[in-house]
Amino acid sequence: MTGRTEWPGDSPDSSRAEKELSPQDPAERARAICLRLLTGTPRTRKQLADALRKREIPDEVAEEVLSRFEDVGLIDDAAFAGAWVESRHHGRGLARRALARELRTKGVEPTLIQEAVEQLDSEREEATARELVARKLRATRGLDRDRRLRRLAGMLARKGYPEGMALRVVRQALEAEGEDTDGLDEESF
């Protein structure tokens, strides 16, 4: 015995374990499912609602359990969004646009998404773009100028940076390396 608490879902067949827990009490099953899912990582209300629906918890029971979890602070989409933005921007270098897209897929409300991505001001976003380009710049040495521009700007675009900012940051980095950037305009991008 490992001495740890056995949670519903610790078995390979978590749906069966949850059903065996208390087949007559869907509210108890819903609480157990939510607690298990929240143990590993924070989740949005929508993610938990989807998990409960998938496990055939009645909608009214799911709504009641999710509301109670919100009341006691176990579910907080605003805090989730804020932490997500900070973590993904710092860790992956994602820009506001990409972060907003990720939060939408997680079911966060648009107003909460907007508040969360506004944590990143454009100066911080541009500083991160410069850091990303500086790291990738070495790998593009030896390529012709246009190819370097496309690779670096493309990397920033995939991370959600606006086209104008991406081009400006890449041009400045190339100029700092002594690369001739005359004739580069937004159409080269």
Rosetta constraint file for C-alpha pairs under 8 A:
AtomPair CA 6 CA 10 HARMONIC 6.56 0.50
AtomPair CA 7 CA 32 HARMONIC 7.76 0.50
AtomPair CA 7 CA 36 HARMONIC 6.73 0.50
AtomPair CA 8 CA 14 HARMONIC 6.62 0.50
AtomPair CA 8 CA 17 HARMONIC 5.85 0.50
AtomPair CA 8 CA 18 HARMONIC 5.50 0.50
AtomPair CA 8 CA 21 HARMONIC 7.29 0.50
AtomPair CA 8 CA 32 HARMONIC 6.51 0.50
AtomPair CA 8 CA 33 HARMONIC 7.21 0.50
AtomPair CA 8 CA 36 HARMONIC 7.03 0.50
AtomPair CA 9 CA 13 HARMONIC 6.98 0.50
AtomPair CA 9 CA 14 HARMONIC 3.81 0.50
AtomPair CA 9 CA 15 HARMONIC 6.90 0.50
AtomPair CA 9 CA 17 HARMONIC 5.99 0.50
AtomPair CA 9 CA 18 HARMONIC 6.44 0.50
AtomPair CA 9 CA 33 HARMONIC 7.73 0.50
AtomPair CA 9 CA 36 HARMONIC 7.16 0.50
AtomPair CA 10 CA 14 HARMONIC 6.46 0.50
AtomPair CA 11 CA 17 HARMONIC 6.88 0.50
AtomPair CA 13 CA 17 HARMONIC 6.43 0.50
AtomPair CA 14 CA 18 HARMONIC 6.04 0.50
AtomPair CA 15 CA 19 HARMONIC 6.22 0.50
AtomPair CA 15 CA 55 HARMONIC 6.94 0.50
AtomPair CA 16 CA 20 HARMONIC 6.14 0.50
AtomPair CA 17 CA 21 HARMONIC 6.20 0.50
AtomPair CA 18 CA 22 HARMONIC 7.30 0.50
AtomPair CA 18 CA 29 HARMONIC 6.14 0.50
AtomPair CA 18 CA 32 HARMONIC 7.59 0.50
AtomPair CA 18 CA 33 HARMONIC 7.38 0.50
AtomPair CA 19 CA 23 HARMONIC 5.10 0.50
AtomPair CA 19 CA 29 HARMONIC 7.17 0.50
AtomPair CA 21 CA 29 HARMONIC 7.04 0.50
AtomPair CA 22 CA 26 HARMONIC 7.39 0.50
AtomPair CA 22 CA 28 HARMONIC 6.97 0.50
AtomPair CA 22 CA 29 HARMONIC 6.51 0.50
AtomPair CA 23 CA 29 HARMONIC 7.69 0.50
AtomPair CA 25 CA 29 HARMONIC 6.53 0.50
AtomPair CA 26 CA 30 HARMONIC 5.97 0.50
AtomPair CA 26 CA 57 HARMONIC 6.12 0.50
AtomPair CA 26 CA 58 HARMONIC 7.49 0.50
AtomPair CA 26 CA 61 HARMONIC 7.02 0.50
AtomPair CA 27 CA 31 HARMONIC 6.19 0.50
AtomPair CA 27 CA 57 HARMONIC 7.95 0.50
AtomPair CA 27 CA 61 HARMONIC 5.81 0.50
AtomPair CA 27 CA 62 HARMONIC 7.33 0.50
AtomPair CA 27 CA 65 HARMONIC 6.80 0.50
AtomPair CA 28 CA 32 HARMONIC 6.18 0.50
AtomPair CA 29 CA 33 HARMONIC 6.09 0.50
AtomPair CA 29 CA 57 HARMONIC 7.95 0.50
AtomPair CA 30 CA 34 HARMONIC 6.15 0.50
AtomPair CA 30 CA 52 HARMONIC 6.46 0.50
AtomPair CA 30 CA 57 HARMONIC 6.66 0.50
AtomPair CA 30 CA 61 HARMONIC 7.66 0.50
AtomPair CA 30 CA 62 HARMONIC 6.51 0.50
AtomPair CA 30 CA 65 HARMONIC 6.83 0.50
AtomPair CA 31 CA 35 HARMONIC 6.04 0.50
AtomPair CA 31 CA 65 HARMONIC 6.46 0.50
AtomPair CA 32 CA 36 HARMONIC 6.07 0.50
AtomPair CA 33 CA 37 HARMONIC 6.21 0.50
AtomPair CA 33 CA 51 HARMONIC 8.00 0.50
AtomPair CA 33 CA 52 HARMONIC 7.32 0.50
AtomPair CA 34 CA 38 HARMONIC 6.01 0.50
AtomPair CA 34 CA 48 HARMONIC 6.38 0.50
AtomPair CA 34 CA 52 HARMONIC 7.95 0.50
AtomPair CA 35 CA 39 HARMONIC 6.04 0.50
AtomPair CA 36 CA 40 HARMONIC 7.22 0.50
AtomPair CA 37 CA 41 HARMONIC 7.01 0.50
AtomPair CA 37 CA 42 HARMONIC 7.98 0.50
AtomPair CA 37 CA 43 HARMONIC 7.56 0.50
AtomPair CA 37 CA 48 HARMONIC 7.69 0.50
AtomPair CA 38 CA 42 HARMONIC 5.41 0.50
AtomPair CA 38 CA 43 HARMONIC 6.28 0.50
AtomPair CA 38 CA 74 HARMONIC 7.96 0.50
AtomPair CA 42 CA 75 HARMONIC 7.89 0.50
AtomPair CA 42 CA 80 HARMONIC 6.80 0.50
AtomPair CA 43 CA 47 HARMONIC 6.12 0.50
AtomPair CA 43 CA 48 HARMONIC 6.71 0.50
AtomPair CA 43 CA 75 HARMONIC 7.19 0.50
AtomPair CA 43 CA 77 HARMONIC 7.91 0.50
AtomPair CA 43 CA 80 HARMONIC 7.22 0.50
AtomPair CA 44 CA 48 HARMONIC 6.45 0.50
AtomPair CA 44 CA 75 HARMONIC 6.65 0.50
AtomPair CA 44 CA 76 HARMONIC 7.13 0.50
AtomPair CA 44 CA 77 HARMONIC 5.44 0.50
AtomPair CA 44 CA 80 HARMONIC 6.92 0.50
AtomPair CA 44 CA 106 HARMONIC 6.72 0.50
AtomPair CA 44 CA 107 HARMONIC 6.87 0.50
AtomPair CA 44 CA 108 HARMONIC 6.85 0.50
AtomPair CA 45 CA 49 HARMONIC 6.06 0.50
AtomPair CA 45 CA 66 HARMONIC 6.97 0.50
AtomPair CA 45 CA 75 HARMONIC 6.37 0.50
AtomPair CA 45 CA 76 HARMONIC 7.70 0.50
AtomPair CA 45 CA 77 HARMONIC 6.76 0.50
AtomPair CA 45 CA 107 HARMONIC 7.60 0.50
AtomPair CA 46 CA 50 HARMONIC 6.02 0.50
AtomPair CA 46 CA 106 HARMONIC 7.00 0.50
AtomPair CA 46 CA 107 HARMONIC 5.30 0.50
AtomPair CA 46 CA 108 HARMONIC 7.46 0.50
AtomPair CA 47 CA 51 HARMONIC 6.29 0.50
AtomPair CA 47 CA 106 HARMONIC 6.54 0.50
AtomPair CA 47 CA 107 HARMONIC 7.00 0.50
AtomPair CA 48 CA 52 HARMONIC 6.21 0.50
AtomPair CA 48 CA 66 HARMONIC 7.83 0.50
AtomPair CA 49 CA 53 HARMONIC 6.11 0.50
AtomPair CA 49 CA 62 HARMONIC 6.69 0.50
AtomPair CA 49 CA 63 HARMONIC 7.83 0.50
AtomPair CA 49 CA 66 HARMONIC 7.50 0.50
AtomPair CA 50 CA 54 HARMONIC 6.08 0.50
AtomPair CA 51 CA 55 HARMONIC 6.33 0.50
AtomPair CA 52 CA 56 HARMONIC 6.32 0.50
AtomPair CA 52 CA 57 HARMONIC 5.34 0.50
AtomPair CA 52 CA 62 HARMONIC 6.54 0.50
AtomPair CA 53 CA 57 HARMONIC 5.57 0.50
AtomPair CA 53 CA 58 HARMONIC 7.25 0.50
AtomPair CA 53 CA 59 HARMONIC 7.17 0.50
AtomPair CA 53 CA 62 HARMONIC 7.87 0.50
AtomPair CA 57 CA 61 HARMONIC 6.78 0.50
AtomPair CA 57 CA 62 HARMONIC 6.27 0.50
AtomPair CA 58 CA 62 HARMONIC 6.20 0.50
AtomPair CA 59 CA 63 HARMONIC 6.03 0.50
AtomPair CA 60 CA 64 HARMONIC 6.23 0.50
AtomPair CA 61 CA 65 HARMONIC 6.21 0.50
AtomPair CA 62 CA 66 HARMONIC 5.96 0.50
AtomPair CA 63 CA 67 HARMONIC 5.97 0.50
AtomPair CA 64 CA 68 HARMONIC 6.25 0.50
AtomPair CA 65 CA 69 HARMONIC 6.21 0.50
AtomPair CA 66 CA 70 HARMONIC 6.21 0.50
AtomPair CA 66 CA 75 HARMONIC 7.70 0.50
AtomPair CA 67 CA 71 HARMONIC 6.17 0.50
AtomPair CA 68 CA 72 HARMONIC 6.38 0.50
AtomPair CA 69 CA 73 HARMONIC 6.16 0.50
AtomPair CA 69 CA 74 HARMONIC 5.11 0.50
AtomPair CA 69 CA 75 HARMONIC 5.69 0.50
AtomPair CA 70 CA 74 HARMONIC 5.77 0.50
AtomPair CA 70 CA 75 HARMONIC 4.67 0.50
AtomPair CA 70 CA 76 HARMONIC 6.26 0.50
AtomPair CA 76 CA 80 HARMONIC 6.13 0.50
AtomPair CA 77 CA 81 HARMONIC 6.00 0.50
AtomPair CA 77 CA 108 HARMONIC 6.40 0.50
AtomPair CA 77 CA 112 HARMONIC 7.49 0.50
AtomPair CA 78 CA 82 HARMONIC 6.23 0.50
AtomPair CA 78 CA 112 HARMONIC 5.67 0.50
AtomPair CA 78 CA 113 HARMONIC 7.95 0.50
AtomPair CA 78 CA 116 HARMONIC 7.41 0.50
AtomPair CA 79 CA 83 HARMONIC 6.10 0.50
AtomPair CA 80 CA 84 HARMONIC 5.95 0.50
AtomPair CA 81 CA 85 HARMONIC 6.13 0.50
AtomPair CA 81 CA 103 HARMONIC 6.84 0.50
AtomPair CA 81 CA 108 HARMONIC 7.32 0.50
AtomPair CA 81 CA 112 HARMONIC 7.01 0.50
AtomPair CA 81 CA 113 HARMONIC 6.49 0.50
AtomPair CA 81 CA 116 HARMONIC 5.72 0.50
AtomPair CA 82 CA 86 HARMONIC 6.32 0.50
AtomPair CA 82 CA 116 HARMONIC 4.82 0.50
AtomPair CA 82 CA 117 HARMONIC 7.62 0.50
AtomPair CA 82 CA 119 HARMONIC 7.79 0.50
AtomPair CA 83 CA 87 HARMONIC 5.97 0.50
AtomPair CA 84 CA 88 HARMONIC 5.89 0.50
AtomPair CA 85 CA 89 HARMONIC 5.81 0.50
AtomPair CA 85 CA 99 HARMONIC 6.23 0.50
AtomPair CA 85 CA 116 HARMONIC 6.48 0.50
AtomPair CA 85 CA 117 HARMONIC 6.40 0.50
AtomPair CA 86 CA 90 HARMONIC 5.98 0.50
AtomPair CA 87 CA 91 HARMONIC 5.69 0.50
AtomPair CA 87 CA 92 HARMONIC 7.91 0.50
AtomPair CA 88 CA 92 HARMONIC 5.22 0.50
AtomPair CA 88 CA 93 HARMONIC 6.56 0.50
AtomPair CA 88 CA 94 HARMONIC 6.11 0.50
AtomPair CA 88 CA 99 HARMONIC 7.40 0.50
AtomPair CA 89 CA 93 HARMONIC 4.46 0.50
AtomPair CA 89 CA 94 HARMONIC 4.68 0.50
AtomPair CA 89 CA 95 HARMONIC 6.53 0.50
AtomPair CA 89 CA 99 HARMONIC 7.74 0.50
AtomPair CA 90 CA 94 HARMONIC 7.77 0.50
AtomPair CA 93 CA 128 HARMONIC 6.29 0.50
AtomPair CA 93 CA 129 HARMONIC 7.35 0.50
AtomPair CA 93 CA 132 HARMONIC 7.19 0.50
AtomPair CA 93 CA 159 HARMONIC 7.03 0.50
AtomPair CA 94 CA 98 HARMONIC 6.03 0.50
AtomPair CA 94 CA 99 HARMONIC 6.35 0.50
AtomPair CA 94 CA 159 HARMONIC 4.89 0.50
AtomPair CA 94 CA 160 HARMONIC 6.30 0.50
AtomPair CA 94 CA 161 HARMONIC 7.72 0.50
AtomPair CA 95 CA 99 HARMONIC 6.21 0.50
AtomPair CA 95 CA 125 HARMONIC 6.36 0.50
AtomPair CA 95 CA 159 HARMONIC 5.98 0.50
AtomPair CA 95 CA 160 HARMONIC 4.97 0.50
AtomPair CA 95 CA 161 HARMONIC 5.36 0.50
AtomPair CA 96 CA 100 HARMONIC 6.02 0.50
AtomPair CA 96 CA 117 HARMONIC 5.56 0.50
AtomPair CA 96 CA 118 HARMONIC 7.93 0.50
AtomPair CA 96 CA 120 HARMONIC 7.17 0.50
AtomPair CA 96 CA 125 HARMONIC 7.86 0.50
AtomPair CA 96 CA 160 HARMONIC 6.78 0.50
AtomPair CA 96 CA 161 HARMONIC 7.51 0.50
AtomPair CA 97 CA 101 HARMONIC 6.31 0.50
AtomPair CA 97 CA 160 HARMONIC 5.11 0.50
AtomPair CA 97 CA 161 HARMONIC 7.00 0.50
AtomPair CA 98 CA 102 HARMONIC 6.29 0.50
AtomPair CA 98 CA 159 HARMONIC 6.10 0.50
AtomPair CA 98 CA 160 HARMONIC 4.58 0.50
AtomPair CA 98 CA 161 HARMONIC 7.88 0.50
AtomPair CA 99 CA 103 HARMONIC 6.22 0.50
AtomPair CA 99 CA 117 HARMONIC 7.12 0.50
AtomPair CA 99 CA 160 HARMONIC 7.85 0.50
AtomPair CA 100 CA 104 HARMONIC 6.15 0.50
AtomPair CA 100 CA 113 HARMONIC 6.03 0.50
AtomPair CA 100 CA 114 HARMONIC 7.54 0.50
AtomPair CA 100 CA 117 HARMONIC 6.79 0.50
AtomPair CA 101 CA 105 HARMONIC 6.46 0.50
AtomPair CA 102 CA 106 HARMONIC 6.51 0.50
AtomPair CA 103 CA 107 HARMONIC 6.50 0.50
AtomPair CA 103 CA 108 HARMONIC 5.62 0.50
AtomPair CA 103 CA 113 HARMONIC 6.57 0.50
AtomPair CA 104 CA 108 HARMONIC 5.54 0.50
AtomPair CA 104 CA 109 HARMONIC 7.29 0.50
AtomPair CA 104 CA 110 HARMONIC 7.40 0.50
AtomPair CA 104 CA 113 HARMONIC 7.56 0.50
AtomPair CA 108 CA 112 HARMONIC 6.64 0.50
AtomPair CA 108 CA 113 HARMONIC 6.44 0.50
AtomPair CA 109 CA 113 HARMONIC 6.26 0.50
AtomPair CA 110 CA 114 HARMONIC 6.14 0.50
AtomPair CA 111 CA 115 HARMONIC 6.29 0.50
AtomPair CA 112 CA 116 HARMONIC 6.11 0.50
AtomPair CA 113 CA 117 HARMONIC 6.16 0.50
AtomPair CA 114 CA 118 HARMONIC 6.07 0.50
AtomPair CA 115 CA 119 HARMONIC 7.01 0.50
AtomPair CA 120 CA 124 HARMONIC 6.24 0.50
AtomPair CA 120 CA 125 HARMONIC 6.38 0.50
AtomPair CA 121 CA 125 HARMONIC 6.30 0.50
AtomPair CA 122 CA 126 HARMONIC 5.99 0.50
AtomPair CA 123 CA 127 HARMONIC 6.12 0.50
AtomPair CA 124 CA 128 HARMONIC 6.25 0.50
AtomPair CA 125 CA 129 HARMONIC 6.30 0.50
AtomPair CA 126 CA 130 HARMONIC 6.21 0.50
AtomPair CA 126 CA 165 HARMONIC 7.24 0.50
AtomPair CA 126 CA 169 HARMONIC 7.69 0.50
AtomPair CA 127 CA 131 HARMONIC 6.35 0.50
AtomPair CA 128 CA 132 HARMONIC 6.21 0.50
AtomPair CA 129 CA 133 HARMONIC 6.20 0.50
AtomPair CA 129 CA 156 HARMONIC 6.92 0.50
AtomPair CA 129 CA 161 HARMONIC 7.70 0.50
AtomPair CA 129 CA 166 HARMONIC 7.37 0.50
AtomPair CA 129 CA 169 HARMONIC 7.09 0.50
AtomPair CA 130 CA 134 HARMONIC 6.05 0.50
AtomPair CA 130 CA 169 HARMONIC 6.11 0.50
AtomPair CA 130 CA 170 HARMONIC 7.84 0.50
AtomPair CA 130 CA 173 HARMONIC 7.76 0.50
AtomPair CA 131 CA 135 HARMONIC 6.28 0.50
AtomPair CA 132 CA 136 HARMONIC 6.32 0.50
AtomPair CA 132 CA 156 HARMONIC 7.87 0.50
AtomPair CA 133 CA 137 HARMONIC 5.68 0.50
AtomPair CA 133 CA 152 HARMONIC 6.35 0.50
AtomPair CA 133 CA 156 HARMONIC 7.95 0.50
AtomPair CA 133 CA 169 HARMONIC 7.69 0.50
AtomPair CA 133 CA 170 HARMONIC 6.75 0.50
AtomPair CA 133 CA 173 HARMONIC 7.36 0.50
AtomPair CA 134 CA 138 HARMONIC 7.45 0.50
AtomPair CA 134 CA 173 HARMONIC 7.20 0.50
AtomPair CA 136 CA 140 HARMONIC 6.93 0.50
AtomPair CA 136 CA 152 HARMONIC 7.14 0.50
AtomPair CA 137 CA 141 HARMONIC 6.78 0.50
AtomPair CA 137 CA 152 HARMONIC 7.42 0.50
AtomPair CA 137 CA 173 HARMONIC 7.98 0.50
AtomPair CA 140 CA 148 HARMONIC 5.70 0.50
AtomPair CA 140 CA 151 HARMONIC 7.89 0.50
AtomPair CA 141 CA 148 HARMONIC 7.73 0.50
AtomPair CA 143 CA 147 HARMONIC 6.31 0.50
AtomPair CA 143 CA 148 HARMONIC 6.11 0.50
AtomPair CA 144 CA 148 HARMONIC 6.28 0.50
AtomPair CA 145 CA 149 HARMONIC 6.12 0.50
AtomPair CA 145 CA 179 HARMONIC 7.27 0.50
AtomPair CA 145 CA 180 HARMONIC 8.00 0.50
AtomPair CA 146 CA 150 HARMONIC 6.18 0.50
AtomPair CA 146 CA 188 HARMONIC 7.64 0.50
AtomPair CA 147 CA 151 HARMONIC 6.13 0.50
AtomPair CA 148 CA 152 HARMONIC 6.05 0.50
AtomPair CA 149 CA 153 HARMONIC 5.86 0.50
AtomPair CA 149 CA 167 HARMONIC 7.86 0.50
AtomPair CA 149 CA 170 HARMONIC 6.54 0.50
AtomPair CA 149 CA 171 HARMONIC 7.49 0.50
AtomPair CA 149 CA 189 HARMONIC 7.39 0.50
AtomPair CA 150 CA 154 HARMONIC 5.63 0.50
AtomPair CA 150 CA 189 HARMONIC 6.34 0.50
AtomPair CA 151 CA 155 HARMONIC 6.13 0.50
AtomPair CA 152 CA 156 HARMONIC 6.50 0.50
AtomPair CA 152 CA 170 HARMONIC 6.54 0.50
AtomPair CA 153 CA 157 HARMONIC 6.10 0.50
AtomPair CA 153 CA 163 HARMONIC 7.81 0.50
AtomPair CA 153 CA 166 HARMONIC 5.44 0.50
AtomPair CA 153 CA 167 HARMONIC 6.05 0.50
AtomPair CA 153 CA 170 HARMONIC 6.45 0.50
AtomPair CA 153 CA 189 HARMONIC 7.39 0.50
AtomPair CA 154 CA 158 HARMONIC 6.18 0.50
AtomPair CA 155 CA 159 HARMONIC 6.55 0.50
AtomPair CA 156 CA 160 HARMONIC 6.49 0.50
AtomPair CA 156 CA 161 HARMONIC 5.46 0.50
AtomPair CA 156 CA 166 HARMONIC 6.01 0.50
AtomPair CA 157 CA 161 HARMONIC 5.12 0.50
AtomPair CA 157 CA 162 HARMONIC 6.77 0.50
AtomPair CA 157 CA 163 HARMONIC 6.72 0.50
AtomPair CA 157 CA 166 HARMONIC 7.03 0.50
AtomPair CA 161 CA 165 HARMONIC 6.83 0.50
AtomPair CA 161 CA 166 HARMONIC 6.16 0.50
AtomPair CA 162 CA 166 HARMONIC 6.13 0.50
AtomPair CA 163 CA 167 HARMONIC 6.14 0.50
AtomPair CA 164 CA 168 HARMONIC 6.16 0.50
AtomPair CA 164 CA 186 HARMONIC 7.44 0.50
AtomPair CA 165 CA 169 HARMONIC 6.06 0.50
AtomPair CA 166 CA 170 HARMONIC 6.13 0.50
AtomPair CA 167 CA 171 HARMONIC 5.98 0.50
AtomPair CA 167 CA 186 HARMONIC 7.07 0.50
AtomPair CA 167 CA 189 HARMONIC 7.07 0.50
AtomPair CA 168 CA 172 HARMONIC 6.17 0.50
AtomPair CA 169 CA 173 HARMONIC 6.22 0.50
AtomPair CA 170 CA 174 HARMONIC 6.12 0.50
AtomPair CA 171 CA 175 HARMONIC 6.07 0.50
AtomPair CA 171 CA 181 HARMONIC 6.58 0.50
AtomPair CA 172 CA 176 HARMONIC 6.10 0.50
AtomPair CA 173 CA 177 HARMONIC 6.47 0.50
AtomPair CA 174 CA 178 HARMONIC 6.53 0.50
AtomPair CA 174 CA 179 HARMONIC 5.16 0.50
AtomPair CA 174 CA 180 HARMONIC 7.61 0.50
AtomPair CA 174 CA 181 HARMONIC 7.31 0.50
AtomPair CA 175 CA 179 HARMONIC 4.97 0.50
AtomPair CA 175 CA 180 HARMONIC 6.38 0.50
AtomPair CA 175 CA 181 HARMONIC 6.45 0.50
AtomPair CA 184 CA 188 HARMONIC 5.96 0.50
AtomPair CA 185 CA 189 HARMONIC 7.29 0.50
